[in-house]
């Protein structure tokens, strides 16, 4: 007799969240899905016919395929760079004393308090042809002409790496902290070298943290809009900027919606594949 009122009270508690999720996510997603299946005619707009031509165009047109490949390559390079830079920093944080650890974590977290637009503008000032970096290098005589650091892959890579590096570090730190210190000490007692301890014990034990951080950084990098548009310029297109252009410039909403769903499917597939790999690795390592 008491279960029914409790279940009703539980539904009442979660109903605001469910309503917010329905209105803010489910309904817009369904509308976008419907839009992606509609036809489009130049100078006329969205038609009433149902079609898969938008998806076929995204998956077969060389222009869209180049953008998809560029986006995935950018995400992979940003992820690898963040992992290479973030791992030593996370290791330093874990192995340092409490005061240094707190100060370093604050320095890592501080950029997250700034808006992405502000940080991107800062990189534009630094990387511009007559920006701080080029001016400094030219004054000390290392270069004779300004380096091409903006409106290409270099500028976007630098900006995205700086923006998403804190996420990687904040996920690697707890993964390192969860490794029992006596495990590494036992391996060294058995005369295992430091490189062998690192590759045979440290890396496998923190692999879930590496995978989680890599997934987060990769998904954020391939869906980034502001930084690629500001540092890459209008000619450097990735999937997010192309989706924006399809909606706001070309007014081809069906193509933009289809491209958005392709980006979503790619992100979901990669998350699924990475989680499956992590589960298989954990199972095999524990066995």
N, C-alpha and C positions, 0 to 999 in steps of 0.2 A: 504493500500500500504506500510505502514511502519512496519507492523508486520513481514513480511517475512524477511527483512534484519536483524531485531532484533533477530529473531529466529535463523537465520544463524550465527549471531555473537555469540549467546549463545552457540550453538553447537560447534563453533570453540574454545570457551573459555574452555569448559569442555572436549573437545576431547583428550587433552594430559592426563588428569586424567583417562578418560575411557580407553585409550590405555594402560596406565600403569597398570590399574586394570585388563584388559584383559590378558596382557602378564604375569604379575606377580602373578595373582591369579586364574583367570578363567581357562586359558589353563593348568597350572600345576595341578589344581584340576581335570580337565577332564582326564588328562593323568593318574593321580593316580586312578581315578575311573575305567578306562579301565584296568589298571594293576591289580586292586583288583579282577577283574572278569576273569582273566586268570588263567590257570592251572599251576601247578609247580610240577616238578619231581626232586627228589634228584639226584645230580651228572649230571643232564642234563640241569636244569635251567627252565626258563619260557617257557611254551608251547603256542600253538596257539588256544587251545580249550577254549570256554567260559564256565564258571562254577560259581556256587554260593557256592562251597565247602569251599572256604576260609572264607566266612561269617559264614557258618554252623559250621566250626571248631572253630571259635572264640566264638560263642554263645553256643556251646554244650560241647567243650572240658573242662574237669575239670581244666586243667592247666591254660588255658586262663581265665576261670571264676574266679579262685582264684586270678589271677592278677587284673582282673577288680574289684572284691570285695575289694581287698587290696587298690587299687587306690582310690575308692570311699570313703572307710573308712578313708584313710589318708586325703583326701580333706575335709571331714566333720570335723575331729578332728582339722585340721589346721584352718578351718574357725571358729569353735566355740572358739578355743583358741585365735585367733586374735580378735574376738568380745569381749571376756571377758577381754582381756588386753587392747584393743583399746578404749572401751567405757569410762572407767575412765580417760584415758589420754585425749580423746577428750573433755570430760566434764571439765577437769582441764584447757585445752586450752581455751575453750569458757568462762569459769567463771573467768579467771585470767585477770590481767591488760595488757595493750598494750605491754609493754616491755617484760614481762614474756611470753606473748602469742607469740610474734615474736621469742624470743629465743627458746621456746619449739618447735615451728613449724620448725625452722631451724634444730634442733636436730632430728626431725622426718624425715625431707626430706634428711638430709645428707647421710644416708646409701644408698639412691637411686642413689647417684652419684658414688658409687663404683660398680665395675663389680661383677656379681653374683659369678664368679669363685674365685675372691679375697675373698669375704665374706665366701664362702664355705671352702676355704683353712684356713681362720681364725678359723672357727668352728672346722676343723680337728685338728688344733694345740691345741685348748682348750679342746676338747672332747676325744682325743686319750688316750689309756690306760696309757701312761706316759705323758699325756698332763698337761696343767696348772691346770685344775679342779681337776683331780685325784691326782696330786702331792700335791696340797694345802690341800685337804681333808685328805690325808694320813699323811702329816706333822703335822697337828693339832690333829691327832688321831681319827678322826671321822670314818674312814674306815681302814681296814687292808689290803684289796686287791683292785685293781682298779675296778671301776664301769664299766659296759658294756654300754658305751654311744655312741658307733659308730657301723656302719654296722648292724643297726637294725632300728626299728621304732622310737626309742628315738632320735637318731641323726638326722634322716630325719625330724622329727616333730620339733625339736628345730631349725634347719636350715631354714625350710620353714616358720615357724612362724616369725622368725626375719626378713626374707626377705620380707614377704608380709604384716606384721603389718602396715607399713606406708600407704599402700593403703587403709586399713580399716580405719585408723585414719583420713586420708585426705577426706574420704567420709562421715564419721560421723560428722566431725566438721561443715560443712555447714548445715547438717540436724539439728543439735542442734541450730545453729545460726538462722535458719528459724522459730524456735518456738517463738511465741510472748511472751515476758516476762510478760505481763499483764494477760495472761491466767493462768499461774502458780500462779501469785499473787492473782488473783480472787479466785482460788481454795483454797488457804491458808486462804483467808479472810472468806470463807465459812466453815472454821474449818476443812478442809481436811488435813490429816496428810501427812508428807513428802513421806512416802512409797506409799500412795494412789495417790498422785499427780504424783509420778514417774511412777507408773504402769498404771494409768488411763489416764494420759495426755501426759507425756513426751514420753513414749515408742510408743503409737499409732501415735503421730504426726511425730515422726522421723522414723517410720517403713519403708517408701520408701528408706531412706538412709541406714538403716540396711540391707534391701534386696539387694540394689545395691552393697554395700560393700561386702556382703556375696557371691553374685554371682561372683563378680570379683575375690575375693580371692580363691573361690572354683575352678573356671575354671583355674586360674593360677596354683593352687596346683596340680590338677590332670594332668596337661599337663607339669609339670616341669620335666626337664631332668638332668640338671647339678648337682643340689643339691642331688637328690636321688642317682645318680650314685656315687658321691664323698663321701657322708656321709652314704649312705646305702651299698655301696660296690657292687661287681658284683653279689652277691647272693640275694640281696634284689631287686626284680623286681617289677616295676609298669608299667603302660601301656606305658608311654613315653620311658622308658629304654628298654622295650621289643620291641617296634617298631624300635628303633635304632639297637637292636641286630638282629632283623629279616632282616633289610636292610644291615647292615654292617658286621655282623658276620656269620649269617646263609645263607645270600644271597637269602633268600626267600622273594623276593619283593612283590609278590601277598599277602602273609600272612601279611606282614608289612603294606601294603596299606589298606587291609581290617581292620586291627586293628586300623589304624589311622582314618578311617571313622567311626568305632564304637565309638571311643573316641569323634569324632566331633559330632556325633548324640546324644551322652549322654550329652555333653555340651549344644548343642542347645535345647534339650528337657528340661533340667533343667532351662535354661534361660527363655524359653517360659512359663514353669510352674510357676516360681517365678514371672514373670511379670503379669501373669494372676491372681495369688494370690494377688499381690499388688494392681491390679486394682479393684478386688472384695472387698478387705479390705478397700481401699480408698472410694469406692462407698458406702459400708455399714456404714463406720464411718461418712462420711459426711451426710448420710441420718439420 
